[in-house]
Amino acid sequence: MFKKLFASVGIGSATVDTVLETEQLYPGQPFNVVVNAKGGNVAQEIEGLKLALMTRVKYENDEHEGYTGQVIASWHLEDCAEIQPGEELSLPMELVLHPETPVTAIEGVQNECRVWLQTGLEIDCGVDASDLDYIDVLPPPALEAFLVAMTNCGYGLVKMDAEQGTANAGSVQTTIGCYQEFEFRPFEGTGLFGINEIEATFIPDGDSITVLIEIDRHFGGDSYKTLTFPADLDDEAEMTSRLRALF
């Protein structure tokens, strides 16, 4: 009786651990995981399995601003199974990293971006077991070419974060309830055309990518421009030429 009572409040109940085949992924890349569950001190009914791809986003309202977790994508299996005391169950799965997943694996800048996979077992009459696994999201070749091109144009990346909301660039917009911003500033002594700061948001759209670019100038306030190019464009010289024509 006491074992069942303890299990119902999460003491000695089933546990879950998700193992990623690789912890470094590109946006839009398929990846494999194995969800391992282990029974606790008593038999328990597992009513389902939830996995959520999460990111850390900045929010602002009239009263507060800060960071919170937000779901980018989720998967839900409702299959029921009973797990016996000490029993181990494994479930392999293939998932896909959402194409708009914020990039996290860029060093040398103020990096506020985090991405993780949250796993939860739905346990009947008990506290759900959960697990959290961080993912390094690598910059795709087109983004790497863009970063080099910005350096060639005299601007260095200083900060990256994900913000709550939707970014719109003409007929293209983000779809996951948040968007990633890359903040660039001119190198000392450059300041092309009096630009203080440039913020860029990448919006994938099938075989192409549109970048929404916000330019903050010393005089004249903010202005917006868009740049669309093939998703597989990795030619740094061509990207540099396109950016110079834009600025």
Backbone hydrogen bonds, N-H to C=O, Kabsch-Sander energy under -0.5 kcal/mol:
donor,donor_aa,acceptor,acceptor_aa,energy
5,L,1,M,-2.1
6,F,2,F,-2.8
7,A,3,K,-2.4
8,S,4,K,-1.8
9,V,5,L,-0.8
9,V,6,F,-0.9
10,G,7,A,-1.6
11,I,6,F,-3.0
12,G,10,G,-0.7
15,T,38,K,-2.3
17,D,36,N,-2.8
19,V,34,V,-2.7
20,L,18,T,-0.5
21,E,32,N,-2.5
25,L,136,D,-2.5
28,G,97,L,-1.1
29,Q,26,Y,-2.1
31,F,95,L,-3.0
33,V,93,M,-2.6
34,V,19,V,-2.1
35,V,91,L,-2.7
36,N,17,D,-3.0
36,N,34,V,-0.7
37,A,35,V,-0.5
37,A,89,L,-2.9
38,K,15,T,-2.4
39,G,87,E,-3.1
40,G,42,V,-0.5
41,N,12,G,-3.0
44,Q,83,I,-2.2
46,I,44,Q,-0.6
46,I,81,A,-3.5
47,E,45,E,-0.7
47,E,122,E,-3.3
48,G,122,E,-0.8
49,L,77,L,-2.9
50,K,120,G,-2.8
51,L,75,W,-2.7
52,A,118,Q,-2.6
53,L,73,A,-3.2
54,M,52,A,-0.6
54,M,116,W,-3.3
55,T,70,Q,-2.1
56,R,114,R,-1.6
57,V,55,T,-0.6
57,V,68,T,-3.1
58,K,162,A,-2.9
59,Y,66,G,-2.7
61,N,64,H,-2.7
66,G,59,Y,-1.9
68,T,57,V,-2.3
70,Q,55,T,-2.5
72,I,53,L,-3.8
73,A,53,L,-1.1
75,W,51,L,-2.9
77,L,49,L,-2.9
81,A,46,I,-2.0
83,I,44,Q,-2.8
83,I,81,A,-0.5
84,Q,82,E,-0.5
86,G,40,G,-0.9
87,E,84,Q,-2.2
89,L,37,A,-2.8
91,L,35,V,-2.2
93,M,33,V,-2.8
95,L,31,F,-3.1
95,L,93,M,-0.5
97,L,29,Q,-2.6
101,T,98,H,-2.2
104,T,137,V,-1.8
105,A,137,V,-2.5
106,I,104,T,-1.6
110,Q,158,V,-2.2
111,N,109,V,-1.0
112,E,110,Q,-0.7
112,E,160,M,-2.7
116,W,54,M,-2.0
117,L,133,D,-3.2
118,Q,52,A,-3.1
118,Q,116,W,-0.6
119,T,117,L,-0.5
119,T,131,D,-2.9
120,G,50,K,-2.9
121,L,129,A,-2.7
122,E,48,G,-2.6
123,I,121,L,-0.8
124,D,45,E,-2.6
126,G,123,I,-1.5
127,V,7,A,-0.6
128,D,126,G,-0.5
129,A,121,L,-0.7
131,D,119,T,-2.2
133,D,117,L,-2.1
135,I,115,V,-2.6
136,D,23,E,-3.5
137,V,135,I,-0.8
138,L,25,L,-3.2
138,L,136,D,-0.7
143,L,140,P,-0.7
144,E,140,P,-2.2
145,A,141,P,-2.5
146,F,142,A,-1.9
147,L,143,L,-2.5
148,V,144,E,-2.1
149,A,145,A,-2.4
150,M,146,F,-2.5
151,T,147,L,-1.8
152,N,148,V,-2.4
153,C,149,A,-1.6
154,G,151,T,-1.5
155,Y,150,M,-2.8
156,G,185,R,-2.7
158,V,183,E,-3.0
159,K,183,E,-1.4
160,M,110,Q,-2.2
161,D,181,E,-1.8
163,E,179,Y,-3.2
164,Q,58,K,-2.8
165,G,177,G,-2.6
169,A,172,V,-3.5
172,V,169,A,-1.6
174,T,167,A,-2.0
179,Y,163,E,-2.1
181,E,161,D,-3.2
182,F,200,A,-2.4
183,E,159,K,-3.2
183,E,181,E,-0.5
184,F,182,F,-0.5
184,F,198,I,-3.5
185,R,156,G,-2.2
187,F,154,G,-2.4
190,T,187,F,-2.3
194,G,191,G,-2.1
195,I,192,L,-1.3
196,N,216,D,-3.1
197,E,216,D,-1.6
198,I,184,F,-2.4
199,E,214,E,-2.4
200,A,182,F,-2.4
201,T,212,L,-2.0
203,I,210,T,-2.6
205,D,208,S,-3.0
208,S,205,D,-1.3
209,I,229,F,-2.6
210,T,203,I,-2.3
211,V,227,L,-3.2
212,L,201,T,-2.6
212,L,210,T,-0.6
213,I,211,V,-0.6
213,I,225,K,-3.2
214,E,199,E,-3.0
214,E,212,L,-0.5
215,I,213,I,-0.5
215,I,223,S,-3.1
216,D,197,E,-2.9
216,D,214,E,-0.5
217,R,215,I,-0.6
217,R,221,G,-1.4
218,H,194,G,-3.2
223,S,215,I,-1.9
225,K,213,I,-2.5
227,L,211,V,-1.7
229,F,209,I,-2.2
231,A,207,D,-2.7
233,L,230,P,-1.8
234,D,232,D,-0.6
236,E,234,D,-0.8
239,M,235,D,-2.3
240,T,236,E,-2.3
241,S,237,A,-2.2
242,R,238,E,-2.3
243,L,239,M,-2.1
244,R,240,T,-2.5
245,A,241,S,-1.8
246,L,242,R,-1.2
247,F,243,L,-2.3
